[in-house]
């Protein structure tokens, strides 16, 4: 009887946490972008799996970066290991490959367990002719990055569910609660967002100033 009531208790806990508003004020687009779609996801989360194709398509449609933060929930036994594999593919083969791996995992999410996750990672690697070492993260750098991501999401952004999604500019962050409005929110952000800071232009000014000072004898 107690085991049967556990899922209900978890739902009540999630509802209580939901009273804490998410804060995306610290989120910014990557350098050179004026708008970005930022998602905190858990590879074992069914809702994340359902919405991942929407995020990919929205980013492509509006030509905005899709920024993914890993937020593996403690209740999910293989989510953290799956995120480590995704970090490996991103580090070794680039973001596009990592995104493909994430979509691949979501496609087979219902069949994956902690015991067979490795076989699915190997299958992805084989299909794409990629190398997958026996020990993916020997120094623990991917695991450390995921823990930092999760810590940032929990303590700063105050994540209490996955996926948690924001449409961000350099001056605003809109929390997406109705995914039917995602395209509209991105469109509005692109219309109103200030242009990205010209980082490269700024870097060129410093040497020019130094040369001017040297010439003037300062």
N, C-alpha and C positions, 0 to 999 in steps of 0.2 A: 504493500500500500504506500509506504514512504517513497519507494522508487518511482511509483507512478505519479506522485505529486511533485517530484523534483522539477520537471519541465515547466510546470505552472509557476513554481516559486521563482525560477529563472526569469520568466516573463514579467512577473511582478517587480523583480529587481531591475530589469531593463527599463520598465516604465518609470520607476523611481529615479533612475539615473537620467532619464530623458528630460527631467525638470531642469537640469543644468544646461544652460544655453551654450552652444558651441561658439567659439571665438576665433574667427579667421583673420583677425587684424594683423597677425604676424606673417601671414602668407603673402608672397609676392610672385609675379611672373618671373621666369628665367630671364637672364640678361638678354636684351635685344627684343623682347616680346612685350606687348602692351596689355595683353589679356592671356590668361591661362586657365585651364580646367584642372583643378587640384582634387585628387581622390585619395582618401584613406581606405585601404581595402584589406580584406582577409581572404586568402585563396580558398579557404574552406567554407566561406560564407555563401549560402545559396543566393542571397540577394545580390551580392557582388558579382556572382557568375551570370545572373540574369541581366545585369546592367552594364557589364563590361563591354559588350558589342556597341551599346548606345554611346558610351564614352569614346570609344575608338572612332565611331562614325562622326560624332559631333566634332571631335578635334580635327578630323580630316575635312569635314564640310566647311568649317570656319577657319581652317589653317591656323589653329592655336595649339600651343604645347599642351600635352596631357602629362601632368606631373603626378606620379604615383608614390604614395607613402605607404609602406607596409605597416599594418596594424593587426598582427595575428592575435586572435583572442585566446585566452588561456584555456577555454573550454574546448578548443579544437585541437586534437592531438597531432595533426600533421601540417597545420597551416604555417608554423614557423619554419619547418624544414623545406616546405615548398617555396617559401620566400627566399631562403638561402640559395636554392637552386636558381631562382629567377635572378638573384643578384649575381650569381656566377656567370650566367649566360650574358647578362648585361656587361659585366666587366670584361669578359673574354671576346664577345662577339658583337656588342653594341646594343643600344636600346631597342632597335627594331626586332632583333631576335628575342630579347627578353619579353617584349610585348606579345610576340607570337607564342612564346612558351606559356605565358599567363593565360592567354585565350585557349590554348591547348589543354591546360589543366582544368580550366572552367568547363570545357567541353566534356571532360570525363570525370568531373568532380564527384558525381554520385557513386562512381565505382572505385574511387581512390580511398585507400586506407593508409595508416602509418607504415604498415608492413609492405605494401606494394607501390608506394610512391616512387621509390627508386626505379622500378621497372617502367613506369610511365615517363620519368625523366630520361631514361635510356632510350625508350622508344622515340621520344621527340628528338633526341640527339642523333639517333640513327637515321630517322627520316630526313633530317636536315644536314646530314653528313658532318656532324660536329663531334668534338671530343668531350667526353664527360669522365673526369678522373674518379677513381674509387673513393677518394676523400675530396670532397668538393671545396671545403673551407678549412684547410689544415691549420691556418693561423687564427681563425675565428674572426677575421675582419668583416665578413659579410654578416655574421651573427651580431657583431657589435653595432654595425650600421643599422640593422633592423631594430635592435633594442633601443638605439638612439631615436629612431623614427617613432617607435611606439611610445617612448617616454615623452617626446615632444608632443605627440598627438594627445596623450592622456593629460599631461600637466599644463600645457600651454593652450592647445586648441580645445581641450576638454571633450575629446571624442567619447561618445557613449554608445555608438552603434556603427556598424559597417553595412554598406559603404557610407561614409560621410563625405559630402562633395561641396566644393566651393567654386564659384566663378570669380576669379580675382583679377584686379588691375593693380597698378602701383599706388592707388589711393583708396581702394575699396575691396571688400570681400563679401560676396553674397552666398549665403548658405542655401544650397538647393534642397528643398523639401518636397517639391512637386516635380518629378522628373519629366512630366509632360510639358513643363515650361522650360526645360533645359535650353533648347535652341533659342527660345525667345530671350532668355537671360544672357546668353552669350552674344546674341545679336545686339542687344541693348548695351552691353559692356563694350563691345567693339565700337559702337557709335559714340560713346561718351568717354572712353578711356583716354588719358593723356598719352602722348607718344612716348615710347621707351627712351630712357636716358641714353645719349650717344656715348657709350663707354669708350669706344675706340677713338672717337674724336678727342675726348678728354685726355686720353693717354698720350696723344701726340702733342698736346700743348706743353706738358711738363718739360720735355727736352728743349723746346723752343725758348721757354722762359730761362732755363739754365744757361743756354747759349747767349741769350741777351745780357744776362748778368755778367757772364765771363767777358763778353766783348766790352762792356762798360767799365770793367775793372772792379766790380763789386765782389 
